[in-house]
Amino acid sequence: MKQNLAIAEFPSREDVSEGAIREQLARIVESAIFAQSERLSRFLYFTVETALAGDADQLKEYLIGTEVYNRKPPYHPNTDSIVRSEARRLRNKLKEYYDSDGKGDPVFIYYRTGSYVPFFRRQRSIPAIRVAAGRALSEVLVEELVAQAAGISVLDQIRDVQIVFEGTLRISRLRTKPPASGGFKRTPSASRGNLKPSECA
């Protein structure tokens, strides 16, 4: 079941091309870390090529033991753990490689625990990730500034319309307001300066 799960998750050729995988395989086996590990290089090469040929489901312990480690019948994987122990060494070597020489390599080759099927994915270097993250952050900030500017502009327009509307409303109210009734009208003859002394008594 574990093998079938691994096969189902095997990446498509659109994700990583065969050419890119083979170039990465050559980089690894020619590196200083793998130069002194002929058997691990054979393990890596055999499993990668088998997977690329579409036979990843055939990568069992028995097949690797006979093809890579020259185990002859009667070979019993239950009593001879060569493949399991070498698989652990290979995972450790690959980790060592990608932590040093392979940091900037474009393709990442790895094996999951309990599986002899290699997996491939594209690897992005730390500088490239930082550049992409910085670019994404810049785009977000620009969009936010544009959105804020647009929001302020709309608010200003709404405020201007409101001021004009209120002013127009006040003017129309003043024009339609009826004159006050019962008010005292002062005439020139009724002013205090025109009154006779006898009238002021």
C-alpha positions in Angstrom: 0.0 0.0 0.0 2.9 2.3 0.8 4.5 1.7 -2.5 1.2 2.3 -4.3 0.8 5.6 -2.5 4.3 6.6 -3.6 3.5 5.8 -7.2 0.3 7.8 -7.1 2.2 10.8 -5.8 5.0 10.5 -8.4 5.4 13.9 -10.0 4.4 14.4 -13.6 6.9 15.2 -16.4 5.4 18.7 -16.5 6.8 19.4 -13.0 10.4 18.2 -13.6 11.6 17.1 -17.0 13.5 13.9 -17.6 16.5 15.9 -18.9 16.6 18.0 -15.7 16.4 14.9 -13.6 19.3 13.2 -15.4 21.4 16.4 -15.2 20.8 16.5 -11.5 21.6 12.8 -11.2 25.0 13.5 -12.9 25.7 16.4 -10.6 25.1 14.2 -7.5 27.1 11.1 -8.6 30.0 13.3 -9.8 30.1 15.3 -6.5 32.9 14.9 -3.9 30.3 13.5 -1.4 29.4 10.6 -3.7 32.7 10.1 -5.4 33.8 7.6 -2.7 30.4 5.9 -2.5 30.2 3.7 -5.6 27.5 1.5 -4.3 25.3 4.4 -3.2 25.8 6.0 -6.6 24.7 2.8 -8.2 21.6 2.6 -5.9 20.7 6.2 -6.8 21.3 5.7 -10.6 19.4 2.4 -10.8 16.3 3.7 -8.9 16.1 7.0 -10.8 16.4 5.4 -14.2 13.9 2.7 -13.3 11.4 5.4 -12.2 12.0 7.4 -15.3 11.3 4.3 -17.4 7.9 4.1 -15.8 8.7 1.0 -13.7 8.7 2.7 -10.3 6.3 0.1 -9.0 9.0 -2.5 -9.5 11.4 -0.9 -7.0 11.2 -3.4 -4.3 13.9 -4.5 -1.9 14.5 -7.8 -3.7 15.1 -6.2 -7.1 17.5 -3.7 -5.7 19.4 -6.4 -3.8 19.9 -8.5 -6.9 20.5 -5.7 -9.4 22.6 -3.3 -7.4 24.2 -5.4 -4.7 24.6 -8.6 -6.7 22.7 -10.8 -4.2 22.1 -14.3 -5.6 19.4 -16.8 -4.9 18.6 -17.8 -2.3 18.4 -14.1 -1.3 16.0 -13.3 1.5 15.6 -9.6 2.3 14.1 -10.5 5.7 17.5 -11.9 6.8 19.8 -9.8 4.6 19.2 -6.1 5.4 21.7 -4.7 2.9 19.2 -2.7 0.9 17.5 -1.2 4.0 20.7 -0.1 5.6 22.0 1.3 2.3 18.8 3.2 1.7 19.3 4.9 5.1 22.9 5.8 4.1 21.7 7.1 0.8 19.1 9.4 2.4 21.8 10.7 4.8 24.2 11.3 1.9 21.6 13.1 -0.1 20.8 15.3 2.9 24.5 16.0 3.3 24.8 16.9 -0.4 21.9 19.3 -0.5 23.1 21.0 2.7 26.4 21.7 1.0 27.3 21.3 -2.7 23.7 21.0 -3.9 22.2 24.0 -2.1 21.7 25.9 -5.4 20.8 22.9 -7.6 17.5 23.3 -9.5 16.2 19.7 -8.8 15.7 18.0 -5.5 15.9 14.2 -5.5 14.8 12.4 -2.3 13.4 9.1 -0.9 10.7 8.9 1.7 11.2 6.6 4.7 10.1 3.0 3.8 10.2 3.7 0.1 12.8 3.0 -2.6 11.0 5.2 -5.2 12.8 8.4 -5.8 10.8 11.6 -5.8 11.7 14.8 -7.7 10.7 18.4 -7.2 12.1 21.7 -8.2 14.3 23.4 -5.7 14.5 27.2 -5.3 17.6 28.7 -3.7 17.2 31.0 -0.7 18.1 34.2 -2.6 15.5 33.4 -5.3 12.9 32.8 -2.6 13.8 36.1 -0.9 13.6 38.0 -4.2 10.2 36.4 -5.0 8.9 37.2 -1.5 10.2 40.8 -1.8 8.5 41.2 -5.1 5.2 39.8 -3.8 5.4 42.1 -0.8 6.1 45.2 -3.0 3.0 44.3 -5.2 0.9 44.0 -2.1 2.0 47.4 -0.8 1.4 49.1 -4.1 -2.1 47.6 -4.3 -2.8 48.8 -0.8 -1.5 52.3 -1.5 -3.6 52.5 -4.7 -6.7 51.2 -2.8 -6.1 53.8 0.0 -5.7 56.6 -2.6 -8.8 55.6 -4.3 -10.7 55.5 -1.0 -9.6 59.0 0.0 -10.5 60.4 -3.4 -14.0 58.9 -3.1 -14.5 60.3 0.4 -13.4 63.8 -0.8 -15.9 63.6 -3.6 -18.7 62.6 -1.3 -17.8 65.4 1.2 -17.8 68.0 -1.6 -21.2 66.9 -2.9 -22.6 67.0 0.7 -21.3 70.6 1.2 -22.8 71.8 -2.1 -26.1 70.0 -1.3 -26.4 71.5 2.2 -25.6 75.0 0.9 -28.2 74.7 -1.8 -30.8 73.5 0.7 -30.1 76.5 3.0 -30.4 79.0 0.2 -33.7 77.5 -1.0 -35.1 77.6 2.6 -34.2 81.3 2.9 -36.0 82.2 -0.4 -39.2 80.4 0.6 -39.4 81.6 4.2 -42.6 83.8 4.7 -42.2 87.3 6.3 -42.8 87.5 10.0 -46.3 88.9 11.0 -47.1 91.3 13.9 -43.7 92.9 13.9 -43.2 96.6 15.1 -42.5 99.0 12.2 -40.6 102.1 13.1 -41.4 105.1 11.0 -39.3 108.3 10.8 -42.1 110.3 12.6 -42.1 107.8 15.5 -38.4 108.1 16.2 -37.5 109.6 19.5 -35.6 112.5 18.0 -38.8 113.9 16.3 -41.0 113.9 19.4 -42.0 117.2 21.0 -41.2 117.8 24.7 -44.9 117.7 25.6 -45.2 114.3 23.9 -42.3 112.8 25.9 -43.9 113.7 29.3 
